[in-house]
Amino acid sequence: MIKRSFLFAIFFLCYVVCNAQAPVDSTARIHSVRKATILSAILPGAGQVYNRKYWKLPLVYAGLGATAYYINHNNSNYKKYNEALLRRYDSDSTNELYTEISSDNLRILSDGYRRNRDLSFAAATIVYVLNIIDAHVDAHLFTFNVDDNLTLKIEPSILPSFANRPPHSEFKLTLNF
């Protein structure tokens, strides 16, 4: 019992000391990670706008628009070839669709467009989830310092011959923060 009380007291003091040392800026705008994530989940691209990354908005909608186009294109072709195949299997005498294509090829075309439609749905889901992840990560990095004091310089150089060694080249990395 004493051990628990002692541990509780230590954790409580650590909590108080850590919070006491945190600077509080009442003028700073509170940037909510949760809000950015929820906004992006409800309306794709809204999290990017909330994070003030306006240039990402066309990328989100281009990805979603392209996948929507391919879903529509593949679905309409799937329905068209599948309907012709079903009519052919039913021995429908009014089937004048695609008489020049064999039944096997109609089945291959139908299966191919169905597969591509399903992959397009998967791609749309991936774009949607990446949109949410991007908004979440950007919200975490919203206050990250990226001024000129944080730089990484890569400089090539050639070292002269030294102690019977031929000259050689190297890359020099300089990190300033």
Backbone torsions as a table, in degrees:
resi	resn	phi	psi	omega
1	MET	NA	-41.1	180.0
2	ILE	-68.1	-36.8	179.6
3	LYS	-63.5	-42.1	177.6
4	ARG	-63.8	-43.7	179.4
5	SER	-62.9	-40.3	179.4
6	PHE	-64.8	-45.3	178.4
7	LEU	-63.7	-41.0	177.7
8	PHE	-61.4	-42.6	179.8
9	ALA	-64.0	-40.0	179.7
10	ILE	-66.2	-45.9	178.3
11	PHE	-62.3	-39.5	178.9
12	PHE	-64.2	-44.6	179.1
13	LEU	-64.9	-40.4	177.5
14	CYS	-62.2	-40.7	178.5
15	TYR	-63.2	-45.4	-179.1
16	VAL	-65.4	-44.0	-178.4
17	VAL	-65.9	-42.5	179.9
18	CYS	-64.1	-42.2	179.1
19	ASN	-73.1	-28.6	179.3
20	ALA	-71.3	-28.0	-177.9
21	GLN	-86.4	-13.1	-178.9
22	ALA	-74.1	124.2	178.7
23	PRO	-70.1	140.1	179.8
24	VAL	-114.2	118.9	178.0
25	ASP	-110.4	105.5	-175.6
26	SER	-72.5	-17.1	-179.7
27	THR	-88.2	-13.3	-178.1
28	ALA	-71.3	138.2	178.0
29	ARG	-76.4	130.5	179.0
30	ILE	-80.7	122.1	-179.3
31	HIS	-105.7	112.9	-173.5
32	SER	-91.3	122.7	176.2
33	VAL	-68.4	-40.2	-178.6
34	ARG	-62.8	-41.7	-179.9
35	LYS	-65.0	-41.7	179.2
36	ALA	-63.1	-40.9	-179.4
37	THR	-67.4	-45.0	-179.4
38	ILE	-66.4	-41.7	178.1
39	LEU	-60.2	-42.3	-179.2
40	SER	-70.6	-29.1	177.5
41	ALA	-74.3	-37.1	-179.4
42	ILE	-73.8	-48.6	-179.6
43	LEU	-131.3	109.0	-178.1
44	PRO	-54.8	130.5	-179.4
45	GLY	96.2	-17.7	-179.1
46	ALA	-67.4	-33.2	176.7
47	GLY	-66.6	-36.4	177.6
48	GLN	-67.8	-38.3	176.9
49	VAL	-66.2	-42.0	178.1
50	TYR	-61.8	-35.3	178.7
51	ASN	-83.2	2.4	-179.8
52	ARG	62.4	34.2	174.1
53	LYS	-107.9	67.5	-172.7
54	TYR	-64.1	-28.3	-177.5
55	TRP	-68.9	-16.8	179.4
56	LYS	-83.3	-17.7	-178.0
57	LEU	-59.6	-47.0	177.2
58	PRO	-63.2	-31.1	178.7
59	LEU	-67.0	-41.4	179.2
60	VAL	-62.9	-48.8	-177.4
61	TYR	-72.9	-28.1	174.1
62	ALA	-66.9	-42.0	177.9
63	GLY	-64.5	-45.8	179.2
64	LEU	-68.5	-37.3	179.0
65	GLY	-67.4	-41.4	179.3
66	ALA	-65.1	-42.8	179.4
67	THR	-68.0	-35.8	177.0
68	ALA	-65.1	-39.5	177.5
69	TYR	-61.5	-47.7	-178.4
70	TYR	-68.2	-32.6	174.8
71	ILE	-62.6	-47.1	-179.3
72	ASN	-64.5	-46.0	-178.7
73	HIS	-62.2	-49.7	-178.3
74	ASN	-68.2	-35.8	179.2
75	ASN	-67.8	-42.0	-180.0
76	SER	-66.5	-40.3	177.3
77	ASN	-68.7	-37.0	176.8
78	TYR	-61.4	-47.2	179.3
79	LYS	-61.6	-40.8	-178.0
80	LYS	-63.6	-50.7	-178.7
81	TYR	-72.6	-33.6	178.3
82	ASN	-67.9	-39.8	177.6
83	GLU	-63.7	-42.3	178.0
84	ALA	-64.5	-38.6	178.8
85	LEU	-67.4	-42.6	179.1
86	LEU	-65.2	-39.5	177.3
87	ARG	-64.5	-37.8	179.6
88	ARG	-68.0	-40.1	178.2
89	TYR	-67.0	-31.9	178.8
90	ASP	-80.4	-2.2	-177.6
91	SER	56.5	42.4	179.3
92	ASP	-71.2	124.3	-177.6
93	SER	-73.3	-17.6	-179.9
94	THR	-89.8	8.5	-177.9
95	ASN	-78.8	99.9	177.1
96	GLU	-109.2	8.5	-177.9
97	LEU	-84.0	126.6	170.8
98	TYR	53.6	52.9	179.2
99	THR	-70.1	-21.8	-179.0
100	GLU	-81.0	-8.6	-178.9
101	ILE	-103.9	133.0	-179.7
102	SER	-71.3	163.5	179.9
103	SER	-63.1	-38.2	178.2
104	ASP	-64.0	-42.0	178.6
105	ASN	-68.5	-35.4	175.2
106	LEU	-62.8	-39.7	178.4
107	ARG	-66.1	-42.2	178.4
108	ILE	-62.5	-44.7	178.7
109	LEU	-63.7	-43.8	-179.9
110	SER	-62.4	-46.5	179.3
111	ASP	-65.3	-38.0	179.4
112	GLY	-64.7	-44.8	179.4
113	TYR	-69.5	-33.1	176.2
114	ARG	-65.8	-42.6	178.6
115	ARG	-62.9	-44.7	179.3
116	ASN	-65.3	-35.4	176.1
117	ARG	-63.4	-44.8	179.9
118	ASP	-65.6	-38.5	175.8
119	LEU	-65.9	-34.0	177.1
120	SER	-66.7	-37.8	174.2
121	PHE	-62.4	-41.0	178.1
122	ALA	-64.4	-40.7	178.7
123	ALA	-64.9	-39.7	177.4
124	ALA	-63.6	-40.1	177.7
125	THR	-64.3	-41.4	179.1
126	ILE	-63.5	-43.9	178.8
127	VAL	-61.9	-42.3	179.4
128	TYR	-63.2	-45.0	-179.6
129	VAL	-68.2	-39.5	176.8
130	LEU	-63.2	-34.4	175.4
131	ASN	-60.4	-44.3	-179.9
132	ILE	-67.8	-44.4	179.8
133	ILE	-62.8	-41.6	179.5
134	ASP	-62.2	-43.4	178.8
135	ALA	-64.4	-39.5	180.0
136	HIS	-64.7	-47.6	-178.8
137	VAL	-67.5	-42.5	177.9
138	ASP	-61.8	-34.9	178.3
139	ALA	-67.4	-36.9	176.0
140	HIS	-65.9	-36.1	-177.2
141	LEU	-93.2	12.3	-175.9
142	PHE	-60.6	-40.2	-177.3
143	THR	-98.3	12.1	179.9
144	PHE	-68.8	135.0	-177.2
145	ASN	-79.5	117.5	178.5
146	VAL	-128.0	38.3	179.3
147	ASP	-79.2	-175.2	-175.1
148	ASP	-69.2	-15.4	178.4
149	ASN	-72.4	-15.3	178.2
150	LEU	-105.2	95.7	-176.7
151	THR	-136.2	154.3	172.6
152	LEU	-127.8	116.8	-179.8
153	LYS	-107.2	134.2	175.4
154	ILE	-113.5	118.3	-176.6
155	GLU	-126.0	122.3	174.2
156	PRO	-79.9	149.4	177.0
157	SER	-150.3	156.4	177.5
158	ILE	-115.5	123.8	179.7
159	LEU	-92.7	135.6	-179.3
160	PRO	-71.1	168.5	179.0
161	SER	-66.9	144.7	-177.4
162	PHE	-150.6	128.7	176.3
163	ALA	52.5	56.5	176.5
164	ASN	62.4	24.5	175.6
165	ARG	-109.1	140.8	179.8
166	PRO	-71.6	160.3	176.9
167	PRO	-63.6	147.4	179.4
168	HIS	-142.9	162.1	-178.6
169	SER	-104.0	158.0	178.4
170	GLU	-151.4	164.6	173.0
171	PHE	-111.0	133.5	179.9
172	LYS	-109.3	123.0	177.7
173	LEU	-103.9	126.3	178.5
174	THR	-122.1	121.5	179.5
175	LEU	-108.8	119.4	176.2
176	ASN	-112.6	131.4	176.1
177	PHE	-147.3	NA	NA
